[in-house]
Amino acid sequence: MLNPRDIIKEKISAPLRILATKALLPAGVTANQITITGFLVTCIGAGFIVQGSLFPAGCTLLIGASLDMLDGLIARSARTASNQGALLDSFVDRISEAIIFICISTYYLLAIDFLDTMGRIQVLTVFIAFASSLLVSYLRAKGESLGVTCSVGWVTRPERMILIVLGLLTSPWFPQTLFLSILVIAAGSVIVSGQRFRVIWQGTRVP
């Protein structure tokens, strides 16, 4: 039985799968090309954040996130999935997310008086969100290396990107939504990190 996350993912990926099989694959587009294109689009979106153009940033990052899903669909549809492709995709994902968080913190540093208490809280929250989100991904990889499958928790990269995009897109009308999105990511990632650590700890316990 599919869980809610899988159902949502299937609904989102359905039109992308049609695009991949009907247009991109016949044109000879490869998964790695989509991965690099998605990375460049994400960098452009992150640049908009620094400039304070939050709505265009959200639109651009939404395209980048779609491309991030599309590369896997192309690889599976063309049966060209490989360890090198998986490495490139994972490597680019980590860099992309780092760039986004760095640009958000830069935006806060440029847009507000850093001596203000709220400004300090916003920047600190971004760093906590960044560090804890990396820990979520690390714990899954570490668990797999120890023979423990660990994918518990909802605040994974897709959910983080959705929260950031929603925060950016709604910022023109509700200025604090980006910060609220980052706050949810920070708190959620800390909780999920604890959950994953517990699962791995119990899974590696010597009988």
C-alpha positions in Angstrom: 0.0 0.0 0.0 1.4 3.4 -1.0 2.0 5.9 1.7 0.9 9.6 1.3 4.4 10.6 0.2 4.5 8.0 -2.6 1.0 9.1 -3.8 2.0 12.7 -3.9 5.3 11.8 -5.7 3.4 9.7 -8.3 0.9 12.6 -9.0 3.7 15.0 -9.6 5.9 12.7 -11.6 3.1 11.6 -14.0 3.2 14.6 -16.3 7.0 14.7 -16.1 7.1 11.1 -17.2 5.1 11.9 -20.3 7.4 14.8 -21.1 10.4 12.5 -20.7 9.1 9.7 -22.9 7.3 11.7 -25.5 9.7 14.7 -26.0 13.1 14.5 -24.3 14.1 10.9 -25.0 13.3 11.0 -28.7 15.3 14.2 -28.9 18.4 12.4 -27.4 18.4 14.3 -24.2 20.3 12.4 -21.4 19.7 12.3 -17.7 23.1 13.8 -17.0 22.3 16.8 -19.2 19.1 17.3 -17.3 21.0 17.1 -14.0 23.5 19.8 -15.0 20.7 22.0 -16.5 18.7 21.7 -13.3 21.8 22.7 -11.3 22.3 25.8 -13.4 18.6 26.8 -13.2 18.8 26.4 -9.4 21.9 28.6 -9.3 19.9 31.3 -11.2 17.0 31.0 -8.8 19.4 31.3 -5.8 20.8 34.4 -7.4 17.3 35.9 -7.4 17.1 35.3 -3.7 20.2 37.4 -3.0 18.7 40.2 -5.1 15.5 40.1 -3.1 13.4 39.0 -6.1 11.7 36.2 -4.1 8.8 35.4 -6.3 11.0 35.0 -9.5 13.3 32.9 -7.3 10.5 30.6 -6.3 9.4 30.2 -9.9 12.9 29.4 -11.0 13.6 27.0 -8.2 10.3 25.2 -9.0 11.6 24.6 -12.5 15.0 23.4 -11.1 13.2 21.0 -8.7 11.1 19.6 -11.7 14.3 19.0 -13.6 15.7 17.2 -10.5 12.9 14.8 -10.7 13.1 14.5 -14.5 16.7 13.3 -14.7 15.8 10.1 -12.8 12.7 9.5 -14.9 14.8 9.8 -18.1 17.5 7.5 -16.7 14.9 4.8 -15.8 12.9 5.2 -19.0 16.0 4.9 -21.2 17.5 2.2 -18.9 20.7 4.2 -18.7 20.7 4.4 -14.9 24.3 4.0 -13.6 26.4 4.5 -10.5 28.1 7.4 -12.1 24.8 9.1 -12.8 23.6 8.5 -9.2 26.8 10.0 -7.9 26.5 13.0 -10.1 22.9 13.5 -9.1 23.6 13.2 -5.4 26.7 15.5 -5.6 24.7 18.2 -7.5 21.8 17.9 -5.1 24.0 18.6 -2.1 25.8 21.6 -3.8 22.4 23.0 -5.0 20.9 22.9 -1.5 24.1 24.5 0.0 23.9 27.3 -2.5 20.2 27.9 -1.8 20.8 28.1 2.0 23.8 30.3 1.6 21.9 32.7 -0.7 19.0 32.8 1.8 21.3 33.7 4.6 23.0 36.3 2.4 19.5 37.8 1.6 18.8 38.2 5.3 22.2 39.7 5.9 21.7 42.3 3.1 18.0 43.0 3.7 18.0 43.6 7.4 20.0 45.2 10.2 22.1 42.3 11.5 22.3 44.0 14.9 18.6 43.5 15.2 17.6 40.5 17.3 15.2 39.2 14.7 17.9 39.4 12.0 20.2 37.3 14.1 17.5 34.7 14.7 16.7 34.5 11.0 20.3 34.0 10.0 20.9 31.5 12.8 17.8 29.5 11.8 19.1 29.2 8.2 22.4 27.8 9.4 20.6 25.3 11.7 18.3 24.3 8.8 21.3 23.8 6.6 23.3 21.8 9.1 20.5 19.6 10.2 19.3 18.9 6.6 22.8 17.7 5.8 22.7 15.5 8.8 19.4 13.9 7.6 20.9 12.9 4.3 24.2 11.8 6.0 22.4 9.5 8.5 20.5 7.8 5.7 23.7 7.1 3.8 25.5 6.1 7.0 22.7 3.7 7.9 22.8 2.1 4.4 26.6 1.6 4.8 26.0 -0.2 8.1 23.3 -2.4 6.6 20.3 -0.5 8.0 17.7 1.0 5.7 16.7 4.3 7.2 14.2 6.6 5.4 12.0 7.6 8.3 10.8 11.2 8.5 9.2 13.7 6.2 11.7 16.6 6.0 13.8 15.1 3.2 15.1 17.1 0.3 11.9 17.1 -1.8 9.9 18.4 1.2 12.6 21.0 2.0 12.5 22.2 -1.6 8.7 22.4 -1.6 8.8 24.4 1.7 11.4 26.8 0.3 9.6 27.3 -3.0 6.3 27.9 -1.2 7.9 30.4 1.1 9.4 32.3 -1.8 6.3 32.3 -3.9 4.1 33.6 -1.1 6.6 36.2 0.3 5.3 39.1 -1.8 2.0 38.8 0.1 3.2 37.3 3.4 6.7 38.5 4.0 7.5 36.1 6.9 6.5 32.9 5.1 10.1 32.2 3.9 11.4 32.4 7.4 8.5 30.2 8.6 9.5 27.7 5.9 13.1 27.7 7.1 12.0 27.4 10.7 9.9 24.3 9.8 12.9 22.8 7.9 15.2 23.5 10.9 12.9 22.0 13.5 11.8 19.1 11.3 15.3 18.2 10.3 16.5 18.1 13.9 13.6 15.8 14.8 14.2 13.5 11.8 17.9 13.4 12.5 17.1 12.1 16.0 14.6 9.6 14.6 17.1 8.3 12.1 19.9 8.1 14.6 17.6 6.0 16.9 16.7 3.6 14.1 20.3 3.1 13.1 21.4 2.7 16.7 18.8 0.0 17.3 19.5 -1.6 14.0 23.2 -1.9 14.7 22.8 -3.1 18.3 24.7 -6.3 19.0 22.2 -9.1 20.2 
